[in-house]
Amino acid sequence: MKYDLNFKLECVRKYKEGNRDFVPLGICRRTFLSHVGSWVKAFDDLGIDGLKHNSFNKQWTVEQRFDLVAKVLSGDSITNVAKNAHLNPGQIYQWVKKYREKGMDGLKCLKKGRSPKVGVSTDIMPKKKIKPTPTEQEELKLLRERNKYLEAENLYLKKLRALELEKTAKLAKAKKQESSKPSKKNPDAA
């Protein structure tokens, strides 16, 4: 059950005053006072922010995770480390387990969420071919005709350009041959 911030603040205040008779009806006294005790600890360590619900999960760096794992490996209990870090003990346990299996690589942040099932299609719905509407079909027909026309025009222009280059090359060759023939004007030059 989630409690709002004002309720938690009131419970912390009463708990610090020594009053233990504020347990709501229908809730186990010992369990509820245990929750209030953790709220008091969070309030003492972090102030009012320790009692607020996090709208997002804190991203722990590899170094921060290693610091907590190192405390556990040096002999401190997982529960103690988790309480001081305001984390669930199960999270610390997972980090310690991953560190023992893979070292520092085990503490790197992995992709969140459920891993995909192997061999099963991830598509929820099979993909269907969508038929174009009549106006889209007409537009597609016109675009195909235009494309065909432009391809033909492009081919024509390429051939025309090739013929012009060929004609220019023949004229240049003919001029070169004429200029290489001996001139008839000056017979002594030969």
ZIHU-V536231 format. One record per run of one state. SS is the DSSP state (2 for helix, 1 for strand, 0 for the rest). FROM is the first residue (numbers start at 1). LEN is the number of residues. Records with the same first field share a line. If there is no record, write none. Layout:
BEGIN
SS = FROM-LEN  FROM-LEN
END
This chain:
BEGIN
0 = 1-4  18-11  52-10  74-4  86-3  108-26  181-6  190-1
2 = 5-13  29-23  62-12  78-8  89-19  134-47  187-3
END
